[in-house]
Structures are given as structure tokens and as C-alpha cells.
């Protein structure tokens, strides 16, 4: 069974003891949020690549 495209399940184990069925927010379609996330903010550096981790490091 699949959820409709506009629905999602939210898990908040410390706040709510059960999953919550919620409506997805499509911020790019909401007029009040338009332009907020169109570009990366200049004052913050863009995130770099994550360092590679070997399987031996993960096992320990």
C-alpha cells in the first residue's frame, strides 16, 4: 500500500507516541514562501562533500 503523493508519515518519538499522517507542504508553490529558498544564502558557506568512511570504521 502506498500513500498518495500529497501525504507523508511524520515520526516524532519524543513528542508523540504514534506516527502522524500529514499533508506535504510544497513550499515552492506557496506564494508566501516564494523566493525564500531559490538561491543559497551568501553569508553561509555551501556544504562541502562528506568524508569517505571505510566499512571497518563503521563496524567499530
C-alpha positions as CSV (number, residue, x, y, z in Angstrom):
1,X,0.0,0.0,0.0
2,X,1.4,3.4,-1.0
3,X,0.5,6.9,0.3
4,X,-0.9,9.5,-2.0
5,X,1.6,11.9,-3.4
6,X,0.4,14.7,-1.2
7,X,0.7,12.7,2.1
8,X,3.6,11.7,4.3
9,X,4.1,10.0,7.7
10,X,5.8,12.0,10.4
11,X,7.6,10.3,13.3
12,X,8.3,12.3,16.5
13,X,9.1,9.6,19.0
14,X,9.9,12.0,21.9
15,X,6.8,14.2,21.4
16,X,4.1,11.9,20.0
17,X,4.0,8.1,20.7
18,X,2.4,7.3,17.3
19,X,3.0,8.2,13.7
20,X,1.2,11.2,12.3
21,X,-0.3,11.3,8.8
22,X,0.3,14.7,7.4
23,X,-0.1,16.8,4.2
24,X,3.1,17.6,2.4
25,X,4.0,21.3,2.2
26,X,5.1,22.2,-1.3
27,X,6.8,25.5,-0.4
28,X,7.7,26.3,-4.0
29,X,4.0,26.5,-4.8
30,X,3.0,28.6,-1.8
31,X,3.1,32.3,-2.7
32,X,4.1,33.5,0.8
33,X,7.3,31.3,0.6
34,X,8.2,32.1,-3.0
35,X,11.9,33.2,-3.3
36,X,13.0,32.1,0.2
37,X,15.0,29.0,-1.0
38,X,15.7,29.9,-4.6
39,X,19.4,30.5,-4.0
40,X,21.9,29.7,-1.4
41,X,22.4,32.5,1.1
42,X,25.8,34.2,0.6
43,X,26.6,34.6,4.3
44,X,26.7,30.8,4.8
45,X,29.3,28.7,3.0
46,X,27.9,25.9,0.9
47,X,28.3,22.4,2.4
48,X,31.3,20.5,1.2
49,X,31.5,16.8,0.3
50,X,31.3,14.3,3.2
51,X,34.4,12.4,4.0
52,X,34.6,8.8,2.9
53,X,34.2,6.2,5.7
54,X,35.6,2.7,5.4
55,X,33.4,-0.3,6.5
56,X,36.0,-1.1,9.2
57,X,35.3,2.3,10.9
58,X,31.6,1.8,10.7
59,X,31.8,-1.6,12.4
60,X,33.6,-0.3,15.5
